[in-house]
Amino acid sequence: MWESALQLLHLMADCKLKFLAITFSAAITASERACKWAKALQLVSGMAQQKVEINWITANALISGCAKVSEWQMALLLVSVAQRTGDCDVAAFNSAIGACGNASCWEEALQIFRETAQVRLEPSTITCNAAINACAMADMWEKASLLFSVVLRRDVECDTGTFNAVMHACERSGEWETALHWFSLIEKGRLEMSIVSFSNALSSCEKGSQW
């Protein structure tokens, strides 16, 4: 429990024991899982006071918490810190993209997506889905379609969720022809269609008055 983790940190301070990054990481992860992200961010201040560097485990836990509450600015800051220390993995980028997407900050989400290449990280299926979803939530169907085209050319592994994300972006904007184009590629890619796939296709036709 997160309360127990914080109590142990206070006990360590009282006993004047040396703090390690893994100590804070465990407490931050416990707080993040309990959706106590404010407590988690307070622990970051504690790390600075104790002169303990943020490692990728800590950063991932914090960025994941930021994504859940749309704290995209803090997520970007943490990704930047992790990049400077050279201690960052693709999961941190995924969470940061998600945080931006939840706040409808699609430009920032795409910037983080591009930065994966700069730090020589291979975007995962989750990375692509998060970036496309960020565009969809901001009604940027053209950006979503362009990004998906780039993903396909780069031979990044996609799943049905990736197609659903780009279809949803088109559906929200009434771009039924493009939505149906992506729908047709699901079967060609030998992927299993989901109820979401059919719902996006049908909704696109409805909005385009294509009965």
Disulfide bonds with the S-S distance in Angstrom:
none
